[in-house]
Amino acid sequence: PSRITAVSSKKQRELAQAIKRARFLALLPYAVK
């Protein structure tokens, strides 16, 4: 719930995309090898 995290749904969506992007970038080096 946003009440617990104190983050609006819009911010939560941005956060999710940022995490997804970070995870993708973190996996890139392994994919290259």
Distance bins in CASP14 RR format, pairs under 12 A and 6 or more apart:
PFRMAT RR
TARGET T0000
AUTHOR 0000-0000-0000
RMODE 2
METHOD distances of the structure
MODEL  1
1 7 0 0 0 0 0 1 0 0 0 0 0
1 8 0 0 0 0 0 1 0 0 0 0 0
1 9 0 0 0 0 0 1 0 0 0 0 0
1 12 0 0 0 0 0 1 0 0 0 0 0
2 8 1 0 0 1 0 0 0 0 0 0 0
2 9 1 0 0 1 0 0 0 0 0 0 0
2 10 0 0 0 0 1 0 0 0 0 0 0
2 11 0 0 0 0 1 0 0 0 0 0 0
2 12 1 0 0 1 0 0 0 0 0 0 0
2 13 0 0 0 0 0 1 0 0 0 0 0
2 15 0 0 0 0 0 1 0 0 0 0 0
3 9 0 0 0 0 0 1 0 0 0 0 0
3 12 0 0 0 0 0 1 0 0 0 0 0
4 12 0 0 0 0 0 1 0 0 0 0 0
5 11 0 0 0 0 1 0 0 0 0 0 0
5 12 1 0 0 1 0 0 0 0 0 0 0
5 15 0 0 0 0 1 0 0 0 0 0 0
5 16 0 0 0 0 0 1 0 0 0 0 0
6 12 0 0 0 0 0 1 0 0 0 0 0
7 13 0 0 0 0 1 0 0 0 0 0 0
7 14 0 0 0 0 1 0 0 0 0 0 0
7 15 1 0 0 1 0 0 0 0 0 0 0
7 16 0 0 0 0 0 1 0 0 0 0 0
8 14 0 0 0 0 1 0 0 0 0 0 0
8 15 0 0 0 0 0 1 0 0 0 0 0
9 15 0 0 0 0 0 1 0 0 0 0 0
9 16 0 0 0 0 0 1 0 0 0 0 0
10 16 0 0 0 0 0 1 0 0 0 0 0
10 17 0 0 0 0 0 1 0 0 0 0 0
11 17 0 0 0 0 0 1 0 0 0 0 0
11 18 0 0 0 0 0 1 0 0 0 0 0
12 18 0 0 0 0 0 1 0 0 0 0 0
12 19 0 0 0 0 0 1 0 0 0 0 0
13 19 0 0 0 0 0 1 0 0 0 0 0
13 20 0 0 0 0 0 1 0 0 0 0 0
14 20 0 0 0 0 0 1 0 0 0 0 0
14 21 0 0 0 0 0 1 0 0 0 0 0
15 21 0 0 0 0 0 1 0 0 0 0 0
15 22 0 0 0 0 0 1 0 0 0 0 0
16 22 0 0 0 0 0 1 0 0 0 0 0
16 23 0 0 0 0 0 1 0 0 0 0 0
17 23 0 0 0 0 0 1 0 0 0 0 0
17 24 0 0 0 0 0 1 0 0 0 0 0
18 24 0 0 0 0 0 1 0 0 0 0 0
18 25 0 0 0 0 0 1 0 0 0 0 0
19 25 0 0 0 0 0 1 0 0 0 0 0
19 26 0 0 0 0 0 1 0 0 0 0 0
20 26 0 0 0 0 0 1 0 0 0 0 0
20 27 0 0 0 0 0 1 0 0 0 0 0
21 27 0 0 0 0 0 1 0 0 0 0 0
21 28 0 0 0 0 0 1 0 0 0 0 0
22 28 0 0 0 0 0 1 0 0 0 0 0
23 30 0 0 0 0 0 1 0 0 0 0 0
24 30 0 0 0 0 0 1 0 0 0 0 0
24 31 0 0 0 0 1 0 0 0 0 0 0
25 31 0 0 0 0 0 1 0 0 0 0 0
25 32 0 0 0 0 0 1 0 0 0 0 0
27 33 0 0 0 0 0 1 0 0 0 0 0
END
